[in-house]
């Protein structure tokens, strides 16, 4: 059985490092009380999120936010989160010229928030959310809950989201979106 205390410490340390990297103006945007109703807001549709979006972070802050994901999830889980975020670029390309507002297709719109004191003696939680992604993890020292990653509208049945950075990846992304939409009769492209 894994040492849950060590896991909780690792996640708490990563959250604290991210929080320390934020400036005075950014911290109020990410900090909520653990009991806040905002902790229960889950949305996977495109749009603005409460918290701090990746686009409003410096490179070092983004790296610390992604390190929190890496500390909290398995290697595969962390890679899938980043692949889902990167998929926004594929969706933007697919929607160019359709009259759709492609500005909403931006990997920088995924927002991070903290609830309670990271690594403290009382329960706390962190969240990242955006289009097709909602990750929330609550911790009650010294026990870490299982990380939850409901990815609504995953593009593949093979269990792998894939890499969408190349033209071959874009084609693969298109075929996965097409397969997904065939299975949802009333669904338009995400």
C-alpha positions as CSV (number, residue, x, y, z in Angstrom):
1,X,0.0,0.0,0.0
2,X,1.4,3.4,-0.9
3,X,2.5,5.8,1.8
4,X,-0.4,8.3,1.7
5,X,1.2,10.7,4.1
6,X,4.2,11.0,1.7
7,X,1.9,11.5,-1.3
8,X,-0.1,14.2,0.6
9,X,3.1,15.9,1.6
10,X,4.3,15.8,-2.1
11,X,1.1,17.3,-3.3
12,X,1.0,19.9,-0.5
13,X,4.6,21.0,-1.2
14,X,3.8,21.4,-4.9
15,X,0.7,23.5,-4.2
16,X,2.7,25.6,-1.7
17,X,5.4,26.2,-4.3
18,X,2.9,27.3,-6.9
19,X,1.2,29.6,-4.4
20,X,4.5,31.1,-3.4
21,X,5.3,31.8,-7.0
22,X,2.2,34.0,-7.4
23,X,2.3,37.7,-6.8
24,X,0.1,39.7,-4.3
25,X,-2.5,40.5,-7.0
26,X,-2.9,36.9,-8.2
27,X,-3.2,35.2,-4.8
28,X,-6.7,36.5,-4.0
29,X,-7.9,35.1,-7.4
30,X,-6.9,31.6,-6.4
31,X,-7.5,31.3,-2.7
32,X,-10.9,30.2,-1.3
33,X,-12.0,28.8,2.0
34,X,-12.3,25.1,2.0
35,X,-16.0,25.4,2.8
36,X,-16.6,27.8,-0.2
37,X,-19.4,26.8,-2.6
38,X,-16.9,27.5,-5.3
39,X,-15.2,24.2,-4.5
40,X,-18.3,22.4,-5.8
41,X,-18.4,24.3,-9.1
42,X,-17.5,21.8,-11.9
43,X,-17.8,22.8,-15.5
44,X,-16.2,21.3,-18.6
45,X,-17.7,23.6,-21.2
46,X,-15.6,26.3,-22.9
47,X,-15.6,29.6,-21.0
48,X,-14.1,31.6,-18.2
49,X,-13.2,29.9,-14.9
50,X,-12.8,31.4,-11.4
51,X,-9.3,31.0,-10.2
52,X,-6.2,31.9,-12.2
53,X,-5.9,30.9,-15.8
54,X,-2.6,29.7,-17.3
55,X,-2.6,32.7,-19.6
56,X,-2.3,35.0,-16.6
57,X,0.7,33.2,-15.2
58,X,4.4,33.7,-16.0
59,X,6.4,30.8,-17.4
60,X,7.7,29.9,-13.9
61,X,4.2,30.1,-12.4
62,X,2.8,27.9,-15.2
63,X,5.6,25.4,-14.6
64,X,4.7,25.3,-10.9
65,X,1.0,24.8,-11.8
66,X,1.8,21.9,-14.1
67,X,4.1,20.5,-11.4
68,X,1.1,20.4,-9.1
69,X,-0.7,18.3,-11.6
70,X,2.3,16.0,-11.9
71,X,2.6,15.7,-8.2
72,X,-1.1,14.8,-7.9
73,X,-1.7,12.4,-10.7
74,X,0.1,9.5,-12.3
75,X,2.5,10.2,-15.2
76,X,-0.3,9.1,-17.6
77,X,-2.9,11.2,-15.9
78,X,-0.7,14.3,-16.0
79,X,0.1,13.7,-19.7
80,X,-3.6,13.3,-20.4
81,X,-4.4,16.6,-18.7
82,X,-1.8,18.4,-20.8
83,X,-3.0,16.7,-24.0
84,X,-6.6,17.8,-23.3
85,X,-5.4,21.3,-22.8
86,X,-3.3,21.2,-26.0
87,X,-6.4,19.9,-27.9
88,X,-7.8,23.5,-27.8
89,X,-5.3,24.4,-30.5
90,X,-6.7,21.6,-32.7
91,X,-10.3,22.7,-32.1
92,X,-9.3,26.3,-32.9
93,X,-7.9,25.2,-36.2
94,X,-11.0,23.1,-37.0
95,X,-13.3,26.1,-36.3
96,X,-11.4,28.7,-38.3
97,X,-13.6,30.1,-41.0
98,X,-16.8,28.6,-39.5
99,X,-18.0,31.9,-37.9
100,X,-17.4,30.5,-34.4
101,X,-15.5,32.6,-31.9
102,X,-12.2,30.8,-32.0
103,X,-10.7,33.0,-29.2
104,X,-12.5,30.6,-26.8
105,X,-10.2,27.9,-28.0
106,X,-7.1,28.7,-25.9
107,X,-5.1,26.3,-23.7
108,X,-4.4,29.4,-21.5
109,X,-8.0,29.5,-20.3
110,X,-7.6,26.5,-17.9
111,X,-8.0,28.0,-14.4
112,X,-6.4,26.9,-11.2
113,X,-7.8,27.4,-7.6
114,X,-6.9,26.4,-4.1
115,X,-9.4,25.8,-1.2
116,X,-8.0,26.0,2.3
117,X,-4.4,25.9,3.3
118,X,-2.2,23.6,1.1
119,X,-0.4,21.1,3.2
120,X,-1.9,22.4,6.4
121,X,-3.4,20.3,9.2
122,X,-7.0,20.9,8.0
123,X,-8.6,19.6,4.8
124,X,-7.7,21.5,1.7
125,X,-8.3,21.1,-2.1
126,X,-7.0,22.2,-5.4
127,X,-8.8,22.4,-8.8
128,X,-8.0,22.9,-12.4
129,X,-10.8,23.3,-14.9
130,X,-11.5,24.1,-18.5
131,X,-12.9,22.8,-21.7
132,X,-13.3,19.0,-21.4
133,X,-11.3,18.9,-18.1
134,X,-12.3,19.1,-14.5
135,X,-9.7,17.9,-11.9
136,X,-10.4,18.4,-8.2
137,X,-8.4,16.8,-5.5
138,X,-9.2,17.1,-1.8
139,X,-6.7,16.2,0.9
140,X,-7.1,15.7,4.6
141,X,-3.6,15.3,6.1
142,X,-2.1,12.8,6.2
143,X,-4.4,11.0,3.7
144,X,-4.7,12.0,0.1
145,X,-7.9,11.3,-1.7
146,X,-7.8,9.6,-5.1
147,X,-7.4,12.2,-7.7
148,X,-10.5,12.6,-9.8
149,X,-10.3,13.5,-13.5
150,X,-13.6,13.3,-15.3
151,X,-12.8,14.1,-18.9
152,X,-16.1,14.7,-20.5
153,X,-15.9,14.0,-24.2
154,X,-12.7,12.1,-24.5
155,X,-11.7,11.7,-28.1
156,X,-10.7,8.1,-28.1
157,X,-11.8,4.6,-27.1
158,X,-8.2,3.3,-27.0
159,X,-7.4,4.9,-23.7
160,X,-4.9,7.4,-25.1
161,X,-5.6,11.0,-25.9
162,X,-2.4,11.3,-28.0
163,X,-0.2,14.2,-29.1
164,X,-1.7,16.9,-31.2
165,X,1.4,19.1,-31.8
166,X,2.1,17.9,-35.4
167,X,0.1,17.8,-38.6
168,X,-0.2,14.1,-38.1
169,X,-1.5,14.7,-34.6
170,X,-4.0,17.3,-35.9
171,X,-5.3,14.7,-38.3
172,X,-5.5,12.2,-35.5
173,X,-7.3,14.7,-33.4
174,X,-9.8,15.4,-36.2
175,X,-10.5,11.7,-36.5
176,X,-11.0,11.3,-32.8
177,X,-13.4,14.2,-32.7
178,X,-15.3,12.7,-35.6
179,X,-15.5,9.4,-33.9
180,X,-16.7,11.1,-30.7
181,X,-19.4,13.1,-32.5
182,X,-20.7,10.0,-34.3
183,X,-21.5,8.5,-30.9
184,X,-23.4,11.6,-29.7
185,X,-26.3,12.1,-32.1
186,X,-27.2,15.6,-30.8
187,X,-23.6,16.8,-30.3
188,X,-21.8,19.4,-32.4
189,X,-18.1,19.7,-32.5
190,X,-16.7,20.5,-29.1
